[in-house]
Amino acid sequence: MVNDFALPIIDLTLCSGCGACAAACPEHALMMTVDSQQPAFVEPYACTYCTECEAVCPENAIHCPLTITWNTED
């Protein structure tokens, strides 16, 4: 189930359908749908929560509410 892990939140009411988020996704987890030309996580398990989609969205339609940090100390 997609809700079992963290994904950026897309507000489709703010989305202009420009595709910048899908183009910026390095893992191709986020793509534009053919029928509605809106972003969708077509490969949600591929999402690394890198926040690139949030950074490039000109409409601020994508929000990454979590901060993921890695503990590198042993």
CHARMM internal coordinates of N, CA and C (Angstrom, degrees):
IC EDIT
DIST 1 N 1 CA 1.4507
DIST 1 CA 1 C 1.5205
ANGL 1 N 1 CA 1 C 109.18
DIST 1 C 2 N 1.3072
ANGL 1 CA 1 C 2 N 116.93
DIHE 1 N 1 CA 1 C 2 N 138.37
DIST 2 N 2 CA 1.4568
ANGL 1 C 2 N 2 CA 122.40
DIHE 1 CA 1 C 2 N 2 CA -176.94
DIST 2 CA 2 C 1.5181
ANGL 2 N 2 CA 2 C 112.05
DIHE 1 C 2 N 2 CA 2 C -62.59
DIST 2 C 3 N 1.3022
ANGL 2 CA 2 C 3 N 119.68
DIHE 2 N 2 CA 2 C 3 N -33.41
DIST 3 N 3 CA 1.4560
ANGL 2 C 3 N 3 CA 122.43
DIHE 2 CA 2 C 3 N 3 CA -176.21
DIST 3 CA 3 C 1.5204
ANGL 3 N 3 CA 3 C 113.27
DIHE 2 C 3 N 3 CA 3 C -76.89
DIST 3 C 4 N 1.3249
ANGL 3 CA 3 C 4 N 118.53
DIHE 3 N 3 CA 3 C 4 N 4.36
DIST 4 N 4 CA 1.4537
ANGL 3 C 4 N 4 CA 121.47
DIHE 3 CA 3 C 4 N 4 CA 179.64
DIST 4 CA 4 C 1.5239
ANGL 4 N 4 CA 4 C 113.49
DIHE 3 C 4 N 4 CA 4 C -79.64
DIST 4 C 5 N 1.3205
ANGL 4 CA 4 C 5 N 117.79
DIHE 4 N 4 CA 4 C 5 N -5.63
DIST 5 N 5 CA 1.4573
ANGL 4 C 5 N 5 CA 120.68
DIHE 4 CA 4 C 5 N 5 CA -178.89
DIST 5 CA 5 C 1.5221
ANGL 5 N 5 CA 5 C 109.69
DIHE 4 C 5 N 5 CA 5 C -149.92
DIST 5 C 6 N 1.3132
ANGL 5 CA 5 C 6 N 116.36
DIHE 5 N 5 CA 5 C 6 N 171.46
DIST 6 N 6 CA 1.4631
ANGL 5 C 6 N 6 CA 121.51
DIHE 5 CA 5 C 6 N 6 CA -174.76
DIST 6 CA 6 C 1.5255
ANGL 6 N 6 CA 6 C 111.80
DIHE 5 C 6 N 6 CA 6 C -77.85
DIST 6 C 7 N 1.3161
ANGL 6 CA 6 C 7 N 115.72
DIHE 6 N 6 CA 6 C 7 N 130.79
DIST 7 N 7 CA 1.4572
ANGL 6 C 7 N 7 CA 122.85
DIHE 6 CA 6 C 7 N 7 CA 171.52
DIST 7 CA 7 C 1.5218
ANGL 7 N 7 CA 7 C 107.84
DIHE 6 C 7 N 7 CA 7 C -133.28
DIST 7 C 8 N 1.3142
ANGL 7 CA 7 C 8 N 117.41
DIHE 7 N 7 CA 7 C 8 N 149.03
DIST 8 N 8 CA 1.4604
ANGL 7 C 8 N 8 CA 119.01
DIHE 7 CA 7 C 8 N 8 CA 172.20
DIST 8 CA 8 C 1.5318
ANGL 8 N 8 CA 8 C 109.73
DIHE 7 C 8 N 8 CA 8 C -58.75
DIST 8 C 9 N 1.3043
ANGL 8 CA 8 C 9 N 116.11
DIHE 8 N 8 CA 8 C 9 N 149.90
DIST 9 N 9 CA 1.4638
ANGL 8 C 9 N 9 CA 121.73
DIHE 8 CA 8 C 9 N 9 CA -179.13
DIST 9 CA 9 C 1.5236
ANGL 9 N 9 CA 9 C 108.77
DIHE 8 C 9 N 9 CA 9 C -97.32
DIST 9 C 10 N 1.3217
ANGL 9 CA 9 C 10 N 116.52
DIHE 9 N 9 CA 9 C 10 N 128.37
DIST 10 N 10 CA 1.4625
ANGL 9 C 10 N 10 CA 121.77
DIHE 9 CA 9 C 10 N 10 CA 179.86
DIST 10 CA 10 C 1.5213
ANGL 10 N 10 CA 10 C 109.10
DIHE 9 C 10 N 10 CA 10 C -107.87
DIST 10 C 11 N 1.3266
ANGL 10 CA 10 C 11 N 116.71
DIHE 10 N 10 CA 10 C 11 N 122.30
DIST 11 N 11 CA 1.4622
ANGL 10 C 11 N 11 CA 122.06
DIHE 10 CA 10 C 11 N 11 CA 174.99
DIST 11 CA 11 C 1.5267
ANGL 11 N 11 CA 11 C 107.54
DIHE 10 C 11 N 11 CA 11 C -94.80
DIST 11 C 12 N 1.3237
ANGL 11 CA 11 C 12 N 116.55
DIHE 11 N 11 CA 11 C 12 N 98.35
DIST 12 N 12 CA 1.4623
ANGL 11 C 12 N 12 CA 120.80
DIHE 11 CA 11 C 12 N 12 CA -176.12
DIST 12 CA 12 C 1.5193
ANGL 12 N 12 CA 12 C 113.12
DIHE 11 C 12 N 12 CA 12 C -67.63
DIST 12 C 13 N 1.3431
ANGL 12 CA 12 C 13 N 117.86
DIHE 12 N 12 CA 12 C 13 N -15.74
DIST 13 N 13 CA 1.4679
ANGL 12 C 13 N 13 CA 119.41
DIHE 12 CA 12 C 13 N 13 CA 176.66
DIST 13 CA 13 C 1.5207
ANGL 13 N 13 CA 13 C 110.82
DIHE 12 C 13 N 13 CA 13 C -73.69
DIST 13 C 14 N 1.3324
ANGL 13 CA 13 C 14 N 117.67
DIHE 13 N 13 CA 13 C 14 N -22.80
DIST 14 N 14 CA 1.4689
ANGL 13 C 14 N 14 CA 121.78
DIHE 13 CA 13 C 14 N 14 CA 177.94
DIST 14 CA 14 C 1.5266
ANGL 14 N 14 CA 14 C 112.32
DIHE 13 C 14 N 14 CA 14 C -95.63
DIST 14 C 15 N 1.3258
ANGL 14 CA 14 C 15 N 117.07
DIHE 14 N 14 CA 14 C 15 N -19.00
DIST 15 N 15 CA 1.4628
ANGL 14 C 15 N 15 CA 122.31
DIHE 14 CA 14 C 15 N 15 CA -174.55
DIST 15 CA 15 C 1.5290
ANGL 15 N 15 CA 15 C 111.48
DIHE 14 C 15 N 15 CA 15 C -68.27
DIST 15 C 16 N 1.3319
ANGL 15 CA 15 C 16 N 115.45
DIHE 15 N 15 CA 15 C 16 N 132.59
DIST 16 N 16 CA 1.4698
ANGL 15 C 16 N 16 CA 120.96
DIHE 15 CA 15 C 16 N 16 CA 177.81
DIST 16 CA 16 C 1.5292
ANGL 16 N 16 CA 16 C 111.57
DIHE 15 C 16 N 16 CA 16 C -95.36
DIST 16 C 17 N 1.3320
ANGL 16 CA 16 C 17 N 117.00
DIHE 16 N 16 CA 16 C 17 N -6.63
DIST 17 N 17 CA 1.4591
ANGL 16 C 17 N 17 CA 120.96
DIHE 16 CA 16 C 17 N 17 CA 179.98
DIST 17 CA 17 C 1.5145
ANGL 17 N 17 CA 17 C 113.84
DIHE 16 C 17 N 17 CA 17 C 76.81
DIST 17 C 18 N 1.3227
ANGL 17 CA 17 C 18 N 117.84
DIHE 17 N 17 CA 17 C 18 N 25.08
DIST 18 N 18 CA 1.4659
ANGL 17 C 18 N 18 CA 121.27
DIHE 17 CA 17 C 18 N 18 CA -176.50
DIST 18 CA 18 C 1.5231
ANGL 18 N 18 CA 18 C 113.15
DIHE 17 C 18 N 18 CA 18 C -71.20
DIST 18 C 19 N 1.3326
ANGL 18 CA 18 C 19 N 117.78
DIHE 18 N 18 CA 18 C 19 N -26.54
DIST 19 N 19 CA 1.4608
ANGL 18 C 19 N 19 CA 121.49
DIHE 18 CA 18 C 19 N 19 CA 178.26
DIST 19 CA 19 C 1.5113
ANGL 19 N 19 CA 19 C 115.34
DIHE 18 C 19 N 19 CA 19 C 86.70
DIST 19 C 20 N 1.3301
ANGL 19 CA 19 C 20 N 118.24
DIHE 19 N 19 CA 19 C 20 N 3.57
DIST 20 N 20 CA 1.4670
ANGL 19 C 20 N 20 CA 121.13
DIHE 19 CA 19 C 20 N 20 CA -179.14
DIST 20 CA 20 C 1.5251
ANGL 20 N 20 CA 20 C 111.33
DIHE 19 C 20 N 20 CA 20 C -60.56
DIST 20 C 21 N 1.3100
ANGL 20 CA 20 C 21 N 116.91
DIHE 20 N 20 CA 20 C 21 N -38.48
DIST 21 N 21 CA 1.4615
ANGL 20 C 21 N 21 CA 120.77
DIHE 20 CA 20 C 21 N 21 CA -179.02
DIST 21 CA 21 C 1.5219
ANGL 21 N 21 CA 21 C 111.53
DIHE 20 C 21 N 21 CA 21 C -64.79
DIST 21 C 22 N 1.3151
ANGL 21 CA 21 C 22 N 116.42
DIHE 21 N 21 CA 21 C 22 N -45.03
DIST 22 N 22 CA 1.4699
ANGL 21 C 22 N 22 CA 120.75
DIHE 21 CA 21 C 22 N 22 CA 179.67
DIST 22 CA 22 C 1.5202
ANGL 22 N 22 CA 22 C 110.73
DIHE 21 C 22 N 22 CA 22 C -65.32
DIST 22 C 23 N 1.3135
ANGL 22 CA 22 C 23 N 117.13
DIHE 22 N 22 CA 22 C 23 N -39.01
DIST 23 N 23 CA 1.4633
ANGL 22 C 23 N 23 CA 121.05
DIHE 22 CA 22 C 23 N 23 CA 179.41
DIST 23 CA 23 C 1.5314
ANGL 23 N 23 CA 23 C 111.04
DIHE 22 C 23 N 23 CA 23 C -66.68
DIST 23 C 24 N 1.3248
ANGL 23 CA 23 C 24 N 117.22
DIHE 23 N 23 CA 23 C 24 N -31.24
DIST 24 N 24 CA 1.4617
ANGL 23 C 24 N 24 CA 121.31
DIHE 23 CA 23 C 24 N 24 CA -177.23
DIST 24 CA 24 C 1.5252
ANGL 24 N 24 CA 24 C 113.02
DIHE 23 C 24 N 24 CA 24 C -84.48
DIST 24 C 25 N 1.3105
ANGL 24 CA 24 C 25 N 118.45
DIHE 24 N 24 CA 24 C 25 N -14.69
DIST 25 N 25 CA 1.4678
ANGL 24 C 25 N 25 CA 121.33
DIHE 24 CA 24 C 25 N 25 CA -175.56
DIST 25 CA 25 C 1.5275
ANGL 25 N 25 CA 25 C 110.43
DIHE 24 C 25 N 25 CA 25 C -70.16
DIST 25 C 26 N 1.3471
ANGL 25 CA 25 C 26 N 117.46
DIHE 25 N 25 CA 25 C 26 N 111.09
DIST 26 N 26 CA 1.4635
ANGL 25 C 26 N 26 CA 120.07
DIHE 25 CA 25 C 26 N 26 CA -176.46
DIST 26 CA 26 C 1.5241
ANGL 26 N 26 CA 26 C 113.59
DIHE 25 C 26 N 26 CA 26 C -70.71
DIST 26 C 27 N 1.3176
ANGL 26 CA 26 C 27 N 117.84
DIHE 26 N 26 CA 26 C 27 N -20.25
DIST 27 N 27 CA 1.4607
ANGL 26 C 27 N 27 CA 121.80
DIHE 26 CA 26 C 27 N 27 CA -177.65
DIST 27 CA 27 C 1.5269
ANGL 27 N 27 CA 27 C 112.62
DIHE 26 C 27 N 27 CA 27 C -101.01
DIST 27 C 28 N 1.3261
ANGL 27 CA 27 C 28 N 117.12
DIHE 27 N 27 CA 27 C 28 N -1.68
DIST 28 N 28 CA 1.4690
ANGL 27 C 28 N 28 CA 123.09
DIHE 27 CA 27 C 28 N 28 CA -177.52
DIST 28 CA 28 C 1.5275
ANGL 28 N 28 CA 28 C 111.70
DIHE 27 C 28 N 28 CA 28 C 57.54
DIST 28 C 29 N 1.3246
ANGL 28 CA 28 C 29 N 116.06
DIHE 28 N 28 CA 28 C 29 N 31.43
DIST 29 N 29 CA 1.4592
ANGL 28 C 29 N 29 CA 121.29
DIHE 28 CA 28 C 29 N 29 CA 176.14
DIST 29 CA 29 C 1.5200
ANGL 29 N 29 CA 29 C 110.22
DIHE 28 C 29 N 29 CA 29 C -77.32
DIST 29 C 30 N 1.3090
ANGL 29 CA 29 C 30 N 115.96
DIHE 29 N 29 CA 29 C 30 N -31.88
DIST 30 N 30 CA 1.4556
ANGL 29 C 30 N 30 CA 123.64
DIHE 29 CA 29 C 30 N 30 CA -178.19
DIST 30 CA 30 C 1.5261
ANGL 30 N 30 CA 30 C 108.65
DIHE 29 C 30 N 30 CA 30 C -107.03
DIST 30 C 31 N 1.3209
ANGL 30 CA 30 C 31 N 116.02
DIHE 30 N 30 CA 30 C 31 N 126.51
DIST 31 N 31 CA 1.4579
ANGL 30 C 31 N 31 CA 120.54
DIHE 30 CA 30 C 31 N 31 CA 179.98
DIST 31 CA 31 C 1.5222
ANGL 31 N 31 CA 31 C 109.32
DIHE 30 C 31 N 31 CA 31 C -140.05
DIST 31 C 32 N 1.3091
ANGL 31 CA 31 C 32 N 115.73
DIHE 31 N 31 CA 31 C 32 N 162.43
DIST 32 N 32 CA 1.4609
ANGL 31 C 32 N 32 CA 121.01
DIHE 31 CA 31 C 32 N 32 CA 176.19
DIST 32 CA 32 C 1.5245
ANGL 32 N 32 CA 32 C 108.65
DIHE 31 C 32 N 32 CA 32 C -83.95
DIST 32 C 33 N 1.3291
ANGL 32 CA 32 C 33 N 116.66
DIHE 32 N 32 CA 32 C 33 N 133.42
DIST 33 N 33 CA 1.4592
ANGL 32 C 33 N 33 CA 119.85
DIHE 32 CA 32 C 33 N 33 CA 178.39
DIST 33 CA 33 C 1.5164
ANGL 33 N 33 CA 33 C 109.45
DIHE 32 C 33 N 33 CA 33 C -74.28
DIST 33 C 34 N 1.2983
ANGL 33 CA 33 C 34 N 116.23
DIHE 33 N 33 CA 33 C 34 N 144.89
DIST 34 N 34 CA 1.4610
ANGL 33 C 34 N 34 CA 121.73
DIHE 33 CA 33 C 34 N 34 CA -177.91
DIST 34 CA 34 C 1.5183
ANGL 34 N 34 CA 34 C 111.03
DIHE 33 C 34 N 34 CA 34 C -69.31
DIST 34 C 35 N 1.3207
ANGL 34 CA 34 C 35 N 116.58
DIHE 34 N 34 CA 34 C 35 N -42.03
DIST 35 N 35 CA 1.4580
ANGL 34 C 35 N 35 CA 119.80
DIHE 34 CA 34 C 35 N 35 CA -174.39
DIST 35 CA 35 C 1.5252
ANGL 35 N 35 CA 35 C 114.14
DIHE 34 C 35 N 35 CA 35 C -75.51
DIST 35 C 36 N 1.3183
ANGL 35 CA 35 C 36 N 118.26
DIHE 35 N 35 CA 35 C 36 N -43.32
DIST 36 N 36 CA 1.4659
ANGL 35 C 36 N 36 CA 119.83
DIHE 35 CA 35 C 36 N 36 CA -175.39
DIST 36 CA 36 C 1.5262
ANGL 36 N 36 CA 36 C 114.02
DIHE 35 C 36 N 36 CA 36 C -107.11
DIST 36 C 37 N 1.3413
ANGL 36 CA 36 C 37 N 117.69
DIHE 36 N 36 CA 36 C 37 N -6.39
DIST 37 N 37 CA 1.4639
ANGL 36 C 37 N 37 CA 122.30
DIHE 36 CA 36 C 37 N 37 CA -176.99
DIST 37 CA 37 C 1.5254
ANGL 37 N 37 CA 37 C 111.80
DIHE 36 C 37 N 37 CA 37 C 51.70
DIST 37 C 38 N 1.3293
ANGL 37 CA 37 C 38 N 115.01
DIHE 37 N 37 CA 37 C 38 N 45.58
DIST 38 N 38 CA 1.4563
ANGL 37 C 38 N 38 CA 122.23
DIHE 37 CA 37 C 38 N 38 CA 174.49
DIST 38 CA 38 C 1.5234
ANGL 38 N 38 CA 38 C 108.20
DIHE 37 C 38 N 38 CA 38 C -124.63
DIST 38 C 39 N 1.3246
ANGL 38 CA 38 C 39 N 117.30
DIHE 38 N 38 CA 38 C 39 N 152.89
DIST 39 N 39 CA 1.4678
ANGL 38 C 39 N 39 CA 119.62
DIHE 38 CA 38 C 39 N 39 CA -179.78
DIST 39 CA 39 C 1.5200
ANGL 39 N 39 CA 39 C 111.75
DIHE 38 C 39 N 39 CA 39 C -71.86
DIST 39 C 40 N 1.3165
ANGL 39 CA 39 C 40 N 114.89
DIHE 39 N 39 CA 39 C 40 N 145.44
DIST 40 N 40 CA 1.4595
ANGL 39 C 40 N 40 CA 121.24
DIHE 39 CA 39 C 40 N 40 CA 176.56
DIST 40 CA 40 C 1.5280
ANGL 40 N 40 CA 40 C 108.28
DIHE 39 C 40 N 40 CA 40 C -151.50
DIST 40 C 41 N 1.3114
ANGL 40 CA 40 C 41 N 115.70
DIHE 40 N 40 CA 40 C 41 N 148.71
DIST 41 N 41 CA 1.4599
ANGL 40 C 41 N 41 CA 120.49
DIHE 40 CA 40 C 41 N 41 CA 176.84
DIST 41 CA 41 C 1.5290
ANGL 41 N 41 CA 41 C 107.94
DIHE 40 C 41 N 41 CA 41 C -82.39
DIST 41 C 42 N 1.3122
ANGL 41 CA 41 C 42 N 115.89
DIHE 41 N 41 CA 41 C 42 N 92.44
DIST 42 N 42 CA 1.4591
ANGL 41 C 42 N 42 CA 121.26
DIHE 41 CA 41 C 42 N 42 CA -178.87
DIST 42 CA 42 C 1.5358
ANGL 42 N 42 CA 42 C 111.44
DIHE 41 C 42 N 42 CA 42 C -80.55
DIST 42 C 43 N 1.2964
ANGL 42 CA 42 C 43 N 117.15
DIHE 42 N 42 CA 42 C 43 N -22.39
DIST 43 N 43 CA 1.4698
ANGL 42 C 43 N 43 CA 123.78
DIHE 42 CA 42 C 43 N 43 CA 175.48
DIST 43 CA 43 C 1.5296
ANGL 43 N 43 CA 43 C 107.94
DIHE 42 C 43 N 43 CA 43 C -129.30
DIST 43 C 44 N 1.3359
ANGL 43 CA 43 C 44 N 117.75
DIHE 43 N 43 CA 43 C 44 N 67.73
DIST 44 N 44 CA 1.4737
ANGL 43 C 44 N 44 CA 119.80
DIHE 43 CA 43 C 44 N 44 CA -173.17
DIST 44 CA 44 C 1.5210
ANGL 44 N 44 CA 44 C 114.39
DIHE 43 C 44 N 44 CA 44 C -59.45
DIST 44 C 45 N 1.3202
ANGL 44 CA 44 C 45 N 117.95
DIHE 44 N 44 CA 44 C 45 N -32.06
DIST 45 N 45 CA 1.4656
ANGL 44 C 45 N 45 CA 119.82
DIHE 44 CA 44 C 45 N 45 CA -179.26
DIST 45 CA 45 C 1.5258
ANGL 45 N 45 CA 45 C 112.32
DIHE 44 C 45 N 45 CA 45 C -72.28
DIST 45 C 46 N 1.3187
ANGL 45 CA 45 C 46 N 117.07
DIHE 45 N 45 CA 45 C 46 N -14.32
DIST 46 N 46 CA 1.4601
ANGL 45 C 46 N 46 CA 121.11
DIHE 45 CA 45 C 46 N 46 CA 177.62
DIST 46 CA 46 C 1.5302
ANGL 46 N 46 CA 46 C 111.82
DIHE 45 C 46 N 46 CA 46 C -83.09
DIST 46 C 47 N 1.3221
ANGL 46 CA 46 C 47 N 116.90
DIHE 46 N 46 CA 46 C 47 N -16.66
DIST 47 N 47 CA 1.4709
ANGL 46 C 47 N 47 CA 121.33
DIHE 46 CA 46 C 47 N 47 CA -177.76
DIST 47 CA 47 C 1.5274
ANGL 47 N 47 CA 47 C 110.05
DIHE 46 C 47 N 47 CA 47 C -65.30
DIST 47 C 48 N 1.3308
ANGL 47 CA 47 C 48 N 115.78
DIHE 47 N 47 CA 47 C 48 N 125.14
DIST 48 N 48 CA 1.4660
ANGL 47 C 48 N 48 CA 121.67
DIHE 47 CA 47 C 48 N 48 CA 177.76
DIST 48 CA 48 C 1.5234
ANGL 48 N 48 CA 48 C 112.25
DIHE 47 C 48 N 48 CA 48 C -99.44
DIST 48 C 49 N 1.3341
ANGL 48 CA 48 C 49 N 116.73
DIHE 48 N 48 CA 48 C 49 N 5.54
DIST 49 N 49 CA 1.4608
ANGL 48 C 49 N 49 CA 122.97
DIHE 48 CA 48 C 49 N 49 CA 179.84
DIST 49 CA 49 C 1.5296
ANGL 49 N 49 CA 49 C 110.40
DIHE 48 C 49 N 49 CA 49 C 57.87
DIST 49 C 50 N 1.3268
ANGL 49 CA 49 C 50 N 115.13
DIHE 49 N 49 CA 49 C 50 N 44.12
DIST 50 N 50 CA 1.4668
ANGL 49 C 50 N 50 CA 120.50
DIHE 49 CA 49 C 50 N 50 CA -178.23
DIST 50 CA 50 C 1.5303
ANGL 50 N 50 CA 50 C 112.57
DIHE 49 C 50 N 50 CA 50 C -75.95
DIST 50 C 51 N 1.2884
ANGL 50 CA 50 C 51 N 118.46
DIHE 50 N 50 CA 50 C 51 N -16.08
DIST 51 N 51 CA 1.4731
ANGL 50 C 51 N 51 CA 128.07
DIHE 50 CA 50 C 51 N 51 CA 178.18
DIST 51 CA 51 C 1.5318
ANGL 51 N 51 CA 51 C 114.22
DIHE 50 C 51 N 51 CA 51 C 72.59
DIST 51 C 52 N 1.3357
ANGL 51 CA 51 C 52 N 117.50
DIHE 51 N 51 CA 51 C 52 N 11.16
DIST 52 N 52 CA 1.4713
ANGL 51 C 52 N 52 CA 120.09
DIHE 51 CA 51 C 52 N 52 CA 177.61
DIST 52 CA 52 C 1.5277
ANGL 52 N 52 CA 52 C 111.31
DIHE 51 C 52 N 52 CA 52 C -61.01
DIST 52 C 53 N 1.3231
ANGL 52 CA 52 C 53 N 117.25
DIHE 52 N 52 CA 52 C 53 N -39.40
DIST 53 N 53 CA 1.4640
ANGL 52 C 53 N 53 CA 120.76
DIHE 52 CA 52 C 53 N 53 CA -179.21
DIST 53 CA 53 C 1.5272
ANGL 53 N 53 CA 53 C 111.03
DIHE 52 C 53 N 53 CA 53 C -60.78
DIST 53 C 54 N 1.3189
ANGL 53 CA 53 C 54 N 116.43
DIHE 53 N 53 CA 53 C 54 N -41.68
DIST 54 N 54 CA 1.4647
ANGL 53 C 54 N 54 CA 121.06
DIHE 53 CA 53 C 54 N 54 CA 178.28
DIST 54 CA 54 C 1.5285
ANGL 54 N 54 CA 54 C 110.27
DIHE 53 C 54 N 54 CA 54 C -64.71
DIST 54 C 55 N 1.3146
ANGL 54 CA 54 C 55 N 117.23
DIHE 54 N 54 CA 54 C 55 N -41.31
DIST 55 N 55 CA 1.4599
ANGL 54 C 55 N 55 CA 122.25
DIHE 54 CA 54 C 55 N 55 CA -176.04
DIST 55 CA 55 C 1.5292
ANGL 55 N 55 CA 55 C 112.74
DIHE 54 C 55 N 55 CA 55 C -65.00
DIST 55 C 56 N 1.3339
ANGL 55 CA 55 C 56 N 117.80
DIHE 55 N 55 CA 55 C 56 N -34.46
DIST 56 N 56 CA 1.4639
ANGL 55 C 56 N 56 CA 119.97
DIHE 55 CA 55 C 56 N 56 CA -174.57
DIST 56 CA 56 C 1.5228
ANGL 56 N 56 CA 56 C 114.06
DIHE 55 C 56 N 56 CA 56 C -95.91
DIST 56 C 57 N 1.3099
ANGL 56 CA 56 C 57 N 119.07
DIHE 56 N 56 CA 56 C 57 N -9.22
DIST 57 N 57 CA 1.4722
ANGL 56 C 57 N 57 CA 120.83
DIHE 56 CA 56 C 57 N 57 CA -176.44
DIST 57 CA 57 C 1.5251
ANGL 57 N 57 CA 57 C 111.04
DIHE 56 C 57 N 57 CA 57 C -69.48
DIST 57 C 58 N 1.3468
ANGL 57 CA 57 C 58 N 117.39
DIHE 57 N 57 CA 57 C 58 N 115.80
DIST 58 N 58 CA 1.4635
ANGL 57 C 58 N 58 CA 119.92
DIHE 57 CA 57 C 58 N 58 CA -178.45
DIST 58 CA 58 C 1.5289
ANGL 58 N 58 CA 58 C 113.44
DIHE 57 C 58 N 58 CA 58 C -73.39
DIST 58 C 59 N 1.3160
ANGL 58 CA 58 C 59 N 117.14
DIHE 58 N 58 CA 58 C 59 N -15.40
DIST 59 N 59 CA 1.4691
ANGL 58 C 59 N 59 CA 121.29
DIHE 58 CA 58 C 59 N 59 CA -178.53
DIST 59 CA 59 C 1.5294
ANGL 59 N 59 CA 59 C 112.77
DIHE 58 C 59 N 59 CA 59 C -100.55
DIST 59 C 60 N 1.3323
ANGL 59 CA 59 C 60 N 117.31
DIHE 59 N 59 CA 59 C 60 N -0.16
DIST 60 N 60 CA 1.4692
ANGL 59 C 60 N 60 CA 122.47
DIHE 59 CA 59 C 60 N 60 CA -174.83
DIST 60 CA 60 C 1.5269
ANGL 60 N 60 CA 60 C 111.28
DIHE 59 C 60 N 60 CA 60 C 54.42
DIST 60 C 61 N 1.3443
ANGL 60 CA 60 C 61 N 115.77
DIHE 60 N 60 CA 60 C 61 N 39.51
DIST 61 N 61 CA 1.4567
ANGL 60 C 61 N 61 CA 121.77
DIHE 60 CA 60 C 61 N 61 CA -178.10
DIST 61 CA 61 C 1.5235
ANGL 61 N 61 CA 61 C 112.39
DIHE 60 C 61 N 61 CA 61 C -89.06
DIST 61 C 62 N 1.3258
ANGL 61 CA 61 C 62 N 117.55
DIHE 61 N 61 CA 61 C 62 N -7.55
DIST 62 N 62 CA 1.4614
ANGL 61 C 62 N 62 CA 121.03
DIHE 61 CA 61 C 62 N 62 CA -179.94
DIST 62 CA 62 C 1.5179
ANGL 62 N 62 CA 62 C 108.71
DIHE 61 C 62 N 62 CA 62 C -118.60
DIST 62 C 63 N 1.3223
ANGL 62 CA 62 C 63 N 114.59
DIHE 62 N 62 CA 62 C 63 N 130.83
DIST 63 N 63 CA 1.4615
ANGL 62 C 63 N 63 CA 120.22
DIHE 62 CA 62 C 63 N 63 CA -177.38
DIST 63 CA 63 C 1.5298
ANGL 63 N 63 CA 63 C 108.79
DIHE 62 C 63 N 63 CA 63 C -128.48
DIST 63 C 64 N 1.3023
ANGL 63 CA 63 C 64 N 115.85
DIHE 63 N 63 CA 63 C 64 N 130.85
DIST 64 N 64 CA 1.4628
ANGL 63 C 64 N 64 CA 122.60
DIHE 63 CA 63 C 64 N 64 CA 176.28
DIST 64 CA 64 C 1.5244
ANGL 64 N 64 CA 64 C 107.13
DIHE 63 C 64 N 64 CA 64 C -109.55
DIST 64 C 65 N 1.3322
ANGL 64 CA 64 C 65 N 117.29
DIHE 64 N 64 CA 64 C 65 N 91.34
DIST 65 N 65 CA 1.4605
ANGL 64 C 65 N 65 CA 120.17
DIHE 64 CA 64 C 65 N 65 CA -171.60
DIST 65 CA 65 C 1.5231
ANGL 65 N 65 CA 65 C 115.51
DIHE 64 C 65 N 65 CA 65 C -75.16
DIST 65 C 66 N 1.3230
ANGL 65 CA 65 C 66 N 117.42
DIHE 65 N 65 CA 65 C 66 N -12.65
DIST 66 N 66 CA 1.4637
ANGL 65 C 66 N 66 CA 119.80
DIHE 65 CA 65 C 66 N 66 CA -178.22
DIST 66 CA 66 C 1.5190
ANGL 66 N 66 CA 66 C 110.84
DIHE 65 C 66 N 66 CA 66 C -101.49
DIST 66 C 67 N 1.3131
ANGL 66 CA 66 C 67 N 115.51
DIHE 66 N 66 CA 66 C 67 N 152.82
DIST 67 N 67 CA 1.4527
ANGL 66 C 67 N 67 CA 121.86
DIHE 66 CA 66 C 67 N 67 CA 172.56
DIST 67 CA 67 C 1.5196
ANGL 67 N 67 CA 67 C 106.97
DIHE 66 C 67 N 67 CA 67 C -113.97
DIST 67 C 68 N 1.3043
ANGL 67 CA 67 C 68 N 116.16
DIHE 67 N 67 CA 67 C 68 N 120.99
DIST 68 N 68 CA 1.4591
ANGL 67 C 68 N 68 CA 120.81
DIHE 67 CA 67 C 68 N 68 CA -179.18
DIST 68 CA 68 C 1.5211
ANGL 68 N 68 CA 68 C 107.93
DIHE 67 C 68 N 68 CA 68 C -104.06
DIST 68 C 69 N 1.3084
ANGL 68 CA 68 C 69 N 116.15
DIHE 68 N 68 CA 68 C 69 N 124.51
DIST 69 N 69 CA 1.4676
ANGL 68 C 69 N 69 CA 121.46
DIHE 68 CA 68 C 69 N 69 CA 178.37
DIST 69 CA 69 C 1.5237
ANGL 69 N 69 CA 69 C 108.50
DIHE 68 C 69 N 69 CA 69 C -125.39
DIST 69 C 70 N 1.2990
ANGL 69 CA 69 C 70 N 115.43
DIHE 69 N 69 CA 69 C 70 N 151.35
DIST 70 N 70 CA 1.4588
ANGL 69 C 70 N 70 CA 121.35
DIHE 69 CA 69 C 70 N 70 CA 178.94
DIST 70 CA 70 C 1.5098
ANGL 70 N 70 CA 70 C 108.80
DIHE 69 C 70 N 70 CA 70 C -112.11
DIST 70 C 71 N 1.3112
ANGL 70 CA 70 C 71 N 116.46
DIHE 70 N 70 CA 70 C 71 N 132.68
DIST 71 N 71 CA 1.4514
ANGL 70 C 71 N 71 CA 122.20
DIHE 70 CA 70 C 71 N 71 CA 176.46
DIST 71 CA 71 C 1.5170
ANGL 71 N 71 CA 71 C 107.16
DIHE 70 C 71 N 71 CA 71 C -87.05
DIST 71 C 72 N 1.3084
ANGL 71 CA 71 C 72 N 115.91
DIHE 71 N 71 CA 71 C 72 N 113.92
DIST 72 N 72 CA 1.4694
ANGL 71 C 72 N 72 CA 120.24
DIHE 71 CA 71 C 72 N 72 CA -178.23
DIST 72 CA 72 C 1.5294
ANGL 72 N 72 CA 72 C 111.91
DIHE 71 C 72 N 72 CA 72 C -98.88
DIST 72 C 73 N 1.3227
ANGL 72 CA 72 C 73 N 116.96
DIHE 72 N 72 CA 72 C 73 N -0.74
DIST 73 N 73 CA 1.4591
ANGL 72 C 73 N 73 CA 120.18
DIHE 72 CA 72 C 73 N 73 CA 178.97
DIST 73 CA 73 C 1.5128
ANGL 73 N 73 CA 73 C 109.52
DIHE 72 C 73 N 73 CA 73 C -86.35
DIST 73 C 74 N 1.3184
ANGL 73 CA 73 C 74 N 115.90
DIHE 73 N 73 CA 73 C 74 N 140.14
DIST 74 N 74 CA 1.4691
ANGL 73 C 74 N 74 CA 120.10
DIHE 73 CA 73 C 74 N 74 CA 178.15
DIST 74 CA 74 C 1.4944
ANGL 74 N 74 CA 74 C 111.09
DIHE 73 C 74 N 74 CA 74 C -94.02
END
COOR INIT
IC SEED 1 N 1 CA 1 C
IC BUILD
